Amino acid sequence: MKPRMSKNSSLKQEFLKKWIKGVQTCSNLNKEMTISDRKNAIKLSADVAIASTRNESTRWSQSVMNDAVSTNRTLVEQILGRKLVSDQKNKPAASVTSSTTNSCSKRILRRSRRHKATRVVRKSSSFSIAKKLVKKRTRVLKKLVPGGERISDEYSLIRETLDYILSLRVQVDAMRHFAAAAAAKRFEPSKF
């Protein structure tokens, strides 16, 4: 049990260090921030910090980092302290592939509708109901975990989900401690 606690505390420390660096970088870049700008800066800094603690070793951290880079690349580079390699080569090919995939998907969908109309409706067994429920919950889980749509097998999805939950817990605990410390300092009686 102790190694897990020390791992969580080191993750918290690494997250806090990167998060505070990100918030400081944001405030240094723009001195006159609106409340909305501050909220976005805090969120972006937290996303980069938590994804970078995982060293982009998981799909969810890669997805979160890609979203952050598309939002503000220079800020992400400053938080990480390194230049990021651009992937502009793959972008045009993806748009061509997606249009081809869409037309194929439409044909497959039309074909499956024809076959569904000819099938005989059978009574649902408890096994098929359970299977449909698992598929539905898997789809929902894929939407909740960043990068989950790209995960094909259920084992990897569960492993990514557990890692994401652990990281979110670390993030929430660190932010809670930071907020408590800030509140305690603000309401501390001044000594004259």
N, C-alpha and C positions, 0 to 999 in steps of 0.2 A: 504493500500500500504506500510506503514512503517514496519509492521511486516515482510513482505517478504524481504525488504531490509536488515533488521537486521539479518534475517535468512541467507541470502546470504553472508553477511559480516562475520558472525560467521563461516559459511562453508568455506569461503576463508581463514580466520585466522587458522582454524583447518587444512585445506589442506596445507597451507604454512608451518605451524609448522612441520607437519609430512613429507612434501616433503623435506624441508631443513635438517631435521634430517636424512632422507634417503640418501640424497646426501652427507652429512658429513660422515655418516657411510660408504658409498661406498669409499669415498676418503681415509678414515682412514684404511680401509682394504687393499687397493691396492694403494700405493703411486705413482707407475709408470704406469698410465693408458694411453692407446692409445685413440685417438679421438673416435673410435668406442666403446671402453669400456666405455668412459664417456657418450656417447649418450645412450648406453644401461642402464647405471646406472641411468641417469636422467629419462629415460622412465619408468624403473622399479619402481623407487622411486615415480614418479608421479602416476603410476597405483595403487600402494599400498596405497598411501596417499588418493587418491580420493575414492577408494573402502572402505577404513577403515572409512572415514567420514560418510558413509552410514551404518556403523556397520554391514555390510553384511546382511542388511534387505531386499535387492532386489536381484533378480536373476542375474542381470548384475554385481552387485558388488561381488557376490559369484563367478561368472565365472571369473572375472578379478583377484580376489584374488587367485583362484585355479591355474590360469595360472602363476601368479607371484610366488606362492609357488613352482610350478614345475620347474621354472627357477632358483630360488635361495632361498631356504627355510630359511637358516640361516640369510640372509639379511632381509627377511620379518619379521622374529622373532625379530631381533634387532630394526627394524623400529617401530614395534608394541609394543615392550617392554614386550613381553610375549611369552611363548612356545605355539606352535600350536599342536593340537591333530591330530595324523595321521589316515588316513582312508585306511590303507593297506588291511583290511579285505575284503572290497567290490570289490577290483580290479580284482582278479581272476574270481569271479563270473560274472563280467561284460563281460569278454572276451568269456566265454562259452555262455552266453545269446546272445551276438552279433552274434556269428556264427550260432546259431539256428534261430535267427531273420532273418539273411541274406538268409538262405535257404527257410524260409517261404515267405519272400518278393519276391524271385525269382519265386516261384510257383504262388503267387498271381499275379505277373506281367504277367506271361505267360497266366494265365487264363483270365485276363482282355484284353489282346491282342486278344485272340480268340473271346471274346464277342464283342470287338470293330469292328472286321472284319464283324461280322454278323449284326451289327446294321445298320439301315437306316440313312443316313446322312440327318439331318433336317436343315432348314434355321435357322440362328442364330437371335434371337430377341435381342432387345436393352438390355433387362434385363439380358440375358445370357452373352452378351458381357461385361456389367458392372460387373457382378459377376466374370467373368474370370479376368478382370482387377484388381479387388479388391484382388482376390487370388494371382495374380502375385505380386502385390505391397506388400502384406502381407509377401510373401516368401522373397522378397528382404529386407524388414524391419527386419525380423527374422535373416537374415544374418548380418545385420549391428549392431544390439544390442547384446553385449556379453551375452550369455546364452539364446538368443531369440529362438533358435531352440527347447528348451524344453518347451516353453510357448504354451499352446494349444488354449486358447481362445483369441479373438481379443481385448477384453476389457483390460485384463491383459497385453497384448503386448503393447497397446497404453500407459497404465499407466507406464510400465517399460521404454518405449521409452522416455516419457516426463521427467521422473526422470533422465534418463541417459543424456538427452540433458541439463537439468538444471545443472547436475554435470560437464559436459564438459564445459559449459559456465563459471562456477565458476573456473574450472581448467585453462581455457584460460585467464580469467581476472586476476587471481592471478599471472600466469606466465608472463603476459604482464606487470603488475605493477612491478614485480621483475626485469624483464629485463630492464625496463625503469630506475629503481632506480640504477641498476648496471651500466648502460650506463652513467647516470648522475654523478655517483661517479667516474667513470673511466676518464671522460673528464673534471672533475672539476679541475681548476687551482691549482697547489700545492702552499702552503703558506710557504715561507721561512723566 
